[in-house]
Amino acid sequence: MAASVEHAGETPAGKAVSRWSGASREQAVQRMFTAIAGWYDLNNSLLSFGLHYRWKAMAVRHVPACARGRGLDVGAGTGDLALLLQRRMGEGGRTVAVDLNEAMLRVGAKKIARRGLAGRIACVRMNAECLVFPDAAFDAVTAGFCIRNVGDRPRAFREIHRVLNAGGCFVCLEFSQPVSAWLRRLYDWYSFRVLPAVGTWVAADHTDVYHYLPESIRTFPDQEHLAAMLRDAGFSRVAYHNVSGGIVAVHVAVK
Ligand SMILES: C[S@@+](CC[C@H](N)C(=O)[O-])C[C@H]1O[C@@H](n2cnc3c(N)ncnc32)[C@H](O)[C@@H]1O
């Protein structure tokens, strides 16, 4: 089946990002991901030493397996997590992969079509802050490395909570705060020195995305604060699991 990206919803104005003066956060995020979409998978593998596949596989294991389930992957990008989520949705299950960025989603839609899953995973351009789905439309929602880039995170969490069934779970995979001081120092050196240089060179990128990345990680809420935000959005049971020493964390929130 052919790869296709549908469109839905409006994009509300975002907040300004300090280093991108005058530009809205969403416009800046859009520009960055559009510029690197074709290189995103390669750079992800290089810069994480292939670990991102393992992180995604670990995250999706927290989604209870269903039969004929309905899954939603928010900020799906090039589709890795949506593909894994679809497996958890079982025979007859369906997944929707949504992302604000058309270029990223196009790469994802092609990958999904190559795996013969275009009939089961729909790719739709949509903002996490205003999901167009009815209440309780999904059994599970995932978000991999997306929430950090969202302008109004409380709003996105409320939307994710709204579209989940009662008892449904949201699994959020994000960069977080390494738990030990030596790992934090090593990680700071890697993410502020090595990562921007390699990422920018591989993607021949001029949008500063690989400088934005470590900065966005440093300013993102730590494990406890993110858990508190999820509770504030209405989730009743929230737990998190540190992976790779807390470089990433998987938050599991149940409605
Ligand atoms: C770092 S990529 C992660 C892609 C994929 N989930 C993965 O794990 O490889 C972040 C994605 O989040 C998307 N994104 C950022 N803000 C968004 C928003 N408000 N609504 C939907 N998607 C958003 C970006 O366009 C980008 O594709």
The ligand as an SDF file (V2000), in Angstrom:
LIG
                    3D

 27 29  0  0  0  0  0  0  0  0999 V2000
   12.8300   13.5500   18.4080 C   0  0  0  0  0  0  0  0  0  0  0  0
   11.5090   13.2030   17.3390 S   0  0  0  0  0  0  0  0  0  0  0  0
   10.9650   11.6160   17.8870 C   0  0  0  0  0  0  0  0  0  0  0  0
   10.3780   10.7940   16.7780 C   0  0  0  0  0  0  0  0  0  0  0  0
   10.0300    9.3450   17.1780 C   0  0  0  0  0  0  0  0  0  0  0  0
    8.9710    9.3090   18.1470 N   0  0  0  0  0  0  0  0  0  0  0  0
   11.2280    8.6110   17.6940 C   0  0  0  0  0  0  0  0  0  0  0  0
   11.2010    8.2020   18.8670 O   0  0  0  0  0  0  0  0  0  0  0  0
   12.1880    8.4270   16.9470 O   0  0  0  0  0  0  0  0  0  0  0  0
   10.2750   14.2580   17.9900 C   0  0  0  0  0  0  0  0  0  0  0  0
    9.0470   14.3470   17.1160 C   0  0  0  0  0  0  0  0  0  0  0  0
    8.0320   15.0320   17.8480 O   0  0  0  0  0  0  0  0  0  0  0  0
    7.3270   15.8420   16.9190 C   0  0  0  0  0  0  0  0  0  0  0  0
    6.6140   16.9080   17.6260 N   0  0  0  0  0  0  0  0  0  0  0  0
    7.1470   17.9600   18.2620 C   0  0  0  0  0  0  0  0  0  0  0  0
    6.1790   18.7260   18.7840 N   0  0  0  0  0  0  0  0  0  0  0  0
    5.0000   18.1240   18.4770 C   0  0  0  0  0  0  0  0  0  0  0  0
    3.6530   18.4280   18.7400 C   0  0  0  0  0  0  0  0  0  0  0  0
    3.3050   19.5220   19.4250 N   0  0  0  0  0  0  0  0  0  0  0  0
    2.7000   17.5870   18.2840 N   0  0  0  0  0  0  0  0  0  0  0  0
    3.0520   16.4730   17.5780 C   0  0  0  0  0  0  0  0  0  0  0  0
    4.3180   16.1490   17.2900 N   0  0  0  0  0  0  0  0  0  0  0  0
    5.2900   16.9590   17.7340 C   0  0  0  0  0  0  0  0  0  0  0  0
    8.4000   16.3580   15.9860 C   0  0  0  0  0  0  0  0  0  0  0  0
    7.8640   16.8490   14.8010 O   0  0  0  0  0  0  0  0  0  0  0  0
    9.2900   15.1280   15.8250 C   0  0  0  0  0  0  0  0  0  0  0  0
    8.9110   14.3460   14.7310 O   0  0  0  0  0  0  0  0  0  0  0  0
  1  2  1  0
  2  3  1  0
  2 10  1  0
  3  4  1  0
  4  5  1  0
  5  6  1  0
  5  7  1  0
  7  8  2  0
  7  9  1  0
 10 11  1  0
 11 12  1  0
 11 26  1  0
 12 13  1  0
 13 14  1  0
 13 24  1  0
 14 15  1  0
 14 23  1  0
 15 16  2  0
 16 17  1  0
 17 18  1  0
 17 23  2  0
 18 19  1  0
 18 20  2  0
 20 21  1  0
 21 22  2  0
 22 23  1  0
 24 25  1  0
 24 26  1  0
 26 27  1  0
M  CHG  2   2   1   9  -1
M  END
$$$$
